[in-house]
C-alpha cells in the first residue's frame, strides 16, 4: 500500500503518461500534439518536473518573442539597493538597458531579485527620472533648474560656513573636541561600498559625528 506522500508523484506519472497517449492520438489524426495535453487541468496535474515553466505556457505565450531576444550583450552586475548584494543580469541593446533579471550564477541570490531589484531598470529608463538639478529657494514654492557646477559650489559654500559656525575646538575644561554638531550625513542604499568608504572618511575628517546610511536603518 502506498503512503500519502507518494501520491503526488503517482499523479504526475499517470498524467504524463496520459498526456503522451493524447499526443500520439493527435499526431495520428494530423492535429498538433499539444491540443489536448495543453488543457489547463492536465498541465497543472502534470506539474513542471523539468522546471521549464510548462504549466504556465499557452498557445499565445508560445508565439511571443522574449524582450531579451537579439540583445547586443548581457552584463553581470550587482543590485544597487540594499546590503544583500543580489546578482543581476543587465541586457543591453543599442547601448540602452532593456531588461534586468536575477543572475543564477550569483552565490548570494542564485537568480532571485526582490521587486525593487527587478524594477531597477526604471532607474535609467523611467520618464520620471530627474536629469537636471532642481533647487527651491528658502520660502519659495517653485523649483528652478541649476547647472551642476553652480549647485556644487552652493553646497560647498554652505558646508564650509556651517562647519565654521558650529565648530567646537575644546570643552570648557580644555579637553579637545574638534567636532561639529551642525553637519549630518545620511547615505542612500544605492551607494556602492567605495562611495560609502570615501564619504565616511570625508565627513569624519570634517569633524562630523552624525553619519548614517539608509540601508542599515
C-alpha positions in Angstrom: 0.0 0.0 0.0 1.4 3.4 -1.0 1.8 6.1 1.6 0.3 9.5 1.2 3.5 11.4 0.3 3.9 9.3 -2.8 0.5 10.1 -4.3 1.6 13.4 -6.0 4.4 11.5 -7.8 1.9 8.9 -8.9 -0.5 11.5 -10.2 2.3 13.2 -12.2 3.4 9.9 -13.7 -0.1 8.9 -14.7 -0.8 12.3 -16.1 2.4 12.5 -18.1 1.7 9.0 -19.5 -1.9 10.1 -20.4 -0.6 13.2 -22.0 1.8 11.2 -24.1 -1.0 9.0 -25.2 -3.1 12.0 -26.2 -0.2 13.4 -28.2 0.2 10.1 -30.1 -3.5 10.1 -30.9 -3.5 13.7 -32.1 -0.4 13.2 -34.2 -2.0 10.2 -35.9 -5.1 12.3 -36.6 -2.9 15.0 -38.1 -3.5 17.6 -35.3 -1.0 19.4 -33.1 0.2 17.1 -30.4 -0.3 19.7 -27.8 -4.0 20.3 -28.4 -5.4 18.0 -25.7 -2.3 17.9 -23.5 -2.5 21.7 -23.4 -5.7 21.6 -21.3 -5.1 23.6 -18.1 -6.1 20.8 -15.8 -3.7 18.3 -17.3 -0.9 20.8 -17.3 -1.5 21.6 -13.6 -1.7 17.9 -12.6 1.5 17.1 -14.6 3.4 19.8 -12.8 6.7 21.0 -14.1 9.2 18.2 -13.5 11.8 19.8 -15.8 11.5 23.3 -14.4 10.7 24.8 -17.8 7.5 26.5 -16.9 5.4 24.2 -19.0 2.4 24.6 -16.8 2.3 28.3 -17.4 2.7 28.1 -21.2 -0.1 28.7 -23.6 -0.5 29.0 -27.4 -0.4 32.7 -27.1 2.8 32.7 -25.0 4.4 30.3 -27.4 4.0 32.9 -30.2 5.5 35.7 -28.2 9.1 36.9 -28.6 11.2 37.5 -25.4 12.2 41.1 -24.9 15.8 39.8 -24.4 15.9 38.4 -27.9 18.5 40.0 -30.1 20.3 41.9 -27.4 23.9 43.1 -28.1 25.3 41.9 -24.8 24.5 40.8 -21.2 26.4 42.5 -18.4 26.7 40.9 -14.9 26.1 43.5 -12.2 25.0 43.8 -8.6 21.7 45.3 -7.5 22.3 48.9 -6.2 19.8 48.8 -3.4 20.2 47.1 0.0 23.2 45.5 1.6 22.4 41.9 0.4 24.1 42.5 -3.0 22.0 40.3 -5.2 23.5 39.5 -8.7 21.8 40.9 -11.8 22.0 40.2 -15.5 21.6 43.5 -17.4 20.5 43.1 -21.0 21.8 45.9 -23.3 20.6 46.7 -26.8 21.7 49.7 -28.9 23.6 50.9 -25.7 20.3 51.0 -23.8 19.3 48.9 -20.8 16.2 47.0 -21.9 15.8 44.4 -19.2 17.2 43.3 -15.8 16.8 39.9 -14.2 18.4 37.9 -11.4 21.7 36.2 -12.1 21.5 32.5 -11.4 25.4 32.3 -11.2 25.4 34.7 -8.2 26.2 32.7 -5.0 24.4 35.4 -3.0 20.9 35.4 -4.6 21.0 32.5 -7.0 18.9 34.2 -9.6 16.4 35.8 -7.2 15.5 39.5 -7.1 13.1 41.4 -4.9 10.5 43.7 -6.5 12.8 46.7 -6.2 15.8 44.9 -7.8 13.6 43.5 -10.6 12.3 47.0 -11.3 15.7 48.7 -11.2 15.7 49.1 -15.0 13.4 52.1 -14.2 16.3 53.9 -12.6 17.7 54.6 -16.0 14.6 54.4 -18.3 11.8 55.9 -16.2 10.2 59.1 -17.7 10.0 60.4 -14.1 13.8 60.3 -13.6 15.3 63.7 -12.9 18.1 64.5 -15.2 18.8 68.1 -14.0 19.5 69.8 -10.6 16.3 71.2 -9.1 16.5 73.9 -6.4 13.8 75.5 -4.3 14.8 78.7 -2.5 14.0 79.2 1.2 10.4 80.2 1.4 9.8 79.5 -2.3 7.1 77.3 -3.8 8.6 76.6 -7.2 11.5 74.6 -8.3 14.2 76.1 -10.6 16.9 74.4 -12.6 20.5 74.9 -11.8 23.6 73.6 -13.7 25.7 71.1 -11.8 28.7 73.4 -11.2 26.6 76.1 -9.7 24.8 73.6 -7.4 28.1 72.1 -6.3 29.5 75.5 -5.4 26.4 76.4 -3.4 26.7 73.1 -1.4 30.4 73.6 -0.8 30.0 77.2 0.4 27.3 76.2 2.9 29.2 73.2 4.2 32.3 75.4 4.9 30.2 78.1 6.5 28.2 75.6 8.7 31.4 73.9 9.9 33.0 77.3 10.8 29.9 78.5 12.6 29.4 75.3 14.6 32.9 74.1 15.2 33.8 73.1 18.8 37.6 73.0 19.4 37.5 72.0 23.1 35.3 71.7 26.1 35.0 74.3 28.9 37.6 72.3 30.8 40.0 72.5 27.9 39.6 68.9 26.7 39.9 68.6 22.9 36.7 68.0 20.9 37.4 69.1 17.3 33.9 68.4 16.1 30.8 69.9 14.6 27.2 69.1 15.5 25.9 71.2 12.7 26.5 68.7 9.9 24.8 65.4 9.5 25.0 62.9 6.6 22.5 60.2 5.6 23.7 57.9 2.8 21.4 56.1 0.4 21.1 52.4 -0.3 22.2 52.9 -3.9 25.7 54.0 -2.9 28.3 51.4 -3.5 31.0 50.3 -1.0 33.7 52.5 -2.4 31.5 55.6 -2.3 30.5 54.9 1.3 34.1 54.5 2.3 35.1 57.8 0.8 32.1 59.6 2.2 32.8 58.3 5.7 36.4 59.4 5.5 35.4 62.8 4.2 32.8 63.6 6.9 35.0 62.2 9.7 37.8 64.5 8.5 35.4 67.5 8.8 34.6 66.6 12.4 31.0 65.4 11.7 29.7 62.8 14.1 26.2 62.1 12.8 26.9 59.7 9.9 24.3 57.1 9.0 23.2 55.1 6.0 19.6 54.4 5.0 20.5 50.8 4.1 21.2 50.0 7.8 18.1 51.8 9.1 
